[in-house]
Amino acid sequence: MFEFLHSISTWLELFLQGISDNFWLSLLFIFLVCIGEAVFIVGLLVPSLPILLLTGGLIAQGSLPFWPIFFAAVLGAIIGDAISYTVGYLLKDKIRTVWPFKNHLKLIEQGEVFFARHGGKAIFIGRFITGVKAVIPGVAGMMSMSYRHFSVINVISAFVWAAVHILPGVLLTGWLKSIGLSLELVIIVGAIVLTVAFLVVHFWKRILLAFAPFMGEFGRSLQARWQKPEAGH
């Protein structure tokens, strides 16, 4: 696994460093990657996480400017989600019979369940979940969510998403460089950091309940408050 990540990170690093000398080409590449990763189903094939982490590393090294790249990522993410919403809205249930969507019916069904459970919040939350993010905007369109409501959440989440994927690369590069490690480790360390952060944010109640027995009276109060609703559910 680590050998595979090493190969991918080395190739991406060489590629991104190769185009970083051309500002407009770099801007266009990031913009297109962020559109592609958000497009209904197609986004499953776009490795945006390692690309944006390494882009953050190149920003930290001074090879790329932060703000233009950041706004290119934000704009790409907004447009990508808007495309997905439009596809879902226009096709509705017909999408289950159209390639390539018909090859991913289970994932679409999972997206529908996720959207039904979280409503508008699913647009924000789903952008950070691998797999789900490639279907949620399209599902929102399929289920006729208000485009105005969708757009507000789309824009806000795009800014947060871009920051969460670029800034770790910027921060990690300085730290790794200070201890004598290379830029390519940004992908591995960054992926681990983002995964742990997601798990903490998404499962924080379960994590606290797991440690509740060691937290004395406070832990018992948490168990009394949270376990009863879950049991009733």
Residue pairs with C-beta under 8 A, 6 or more apart in sequence:
2 188
5 187
5 188
5 191
6 184
8 47
8 50
8 187
9 50
9 54
9 184
9 185
9 186
9 187
9 188
10 184
12 47
12 50
12 51
12 54
12 187
13 54
13 57
13 183
13 184
16 26
16 51
16 54
16 55
16 58
17 58
17 63
19 25
19 26
19 29
20 26
20 58
20 63
20 64
23 64
23 65
23 68
26 64
26 69
27 68
27 69
27 72
28 72
30 51
30 52
30 55
30 69
30 72
30 73
30 76
31 72
31 73
31 75
31 76
32 76
33 46
33 48
33 51
33 52
33 76
34 48
34 52
34 72
34 73
34 74
34 75
34 76
34 77
34 80
34 162
35 76
35 77
35 79
35 80
35 83
36 42
36 43
36 45
36 46
36 48
36 80
37 43
37 46
37 48
37 77
37 80
37 133
37 134
38 76
38 77
38 79
38 80
38 81
38 83
38 84
38 127
38 133
38 134
38 137
39 80
39 83
39 84
39 134
40 83
40 84
40 87
40 88
40 101
40 134
40 135
40 137
40 138
41 100
41 101
41 104
41 107
41 134
41 135
41 138
42 100
42 134
43 80
43 84
43 133
43 134
44 104
44 131
44 134
48 165
49 130
49 165
49 187
49 190
49 191
49 194
50 187
50 191
52 73
52 162
52 165
52 166
52 169
53 165
53 166
53 168
53 169
53 172
53 186
53 187
53 190
53 191
54 169
54 183
54 186
54 187
55 64
55 69
55 166
55 169
56 165
56 166
56 167
56 168
56 169
56 170
56 171
56 172
56 173
56 186
56 190
57 169
57 170
57 172
57 173
57 183
57 186
58 64
58 183
59 65
59 66
59 69
59 166
59 169
59 170
60 169
60 170
60 171
60 173
60 174
61 173
61 183
66 166
66 170
69 166
70 162
70 163
70 166
73 162
73 165
73 166
74 158
74 159
74 162
75 158
77 127
77 157
77 158
77 161
77 162
78 154
78 155
78 158
80 137
81 123
81 127
81 137
81 154
81 158
82 137
82 151
82 154
84 134
84 135
84 137
84 138
84 141
85 137
85 138
85 140
85 141
85 145
85 147
85 150
85 154
86 141
87 95
87 138
87 141
88 95
88 137
88 138
88 139
88 140
88 141
88 142
88 143
89 141
89 142
89 144
89 147
90 141
91 98
91 101
91 142
92 142
93 142
95 101
95 102
95 108
95 138
95 142
96 102
96 105
96 108
101 108
104 135
107 131
107 134
107 135
108 135
108 138
108 139
110 131
110 132
110 135
111 126
111 132
111 135
111 136
111 138
111 139
112 139
112 142
112 143
114 122
114 126
114 132
114 136
114 139
115 122
115 126
115 136
115 139
115 140
115 143
118 125
118 126
120 145
120 149
120 150
120 153
121 153
122 136
122 139
122 140
123 136
123 137
123 140
123 150
123 153
123 154
123 157
124 153
124 156
124 157
124 160
125 202
126 132
126 133
126 135
126 136
126 137
127 133
127 136
127 157
127 158
127 161
128 161
128 164
128 198
129 198
137 150
137 154
140 150
141 150
164 194
165 194
168 186
168 190
168 193
168 194
169 186
169 190
172 185
172 186
172 189
172 190
172 193
173 183
173 186
176 182
176 183
176 185
176 186
176 189
177 183
199 207
200 207
205 226
208 222
209 222
209 223
209 226
209 227
211 219
212 219
212 220
212 222
212 223
213 219
215 222
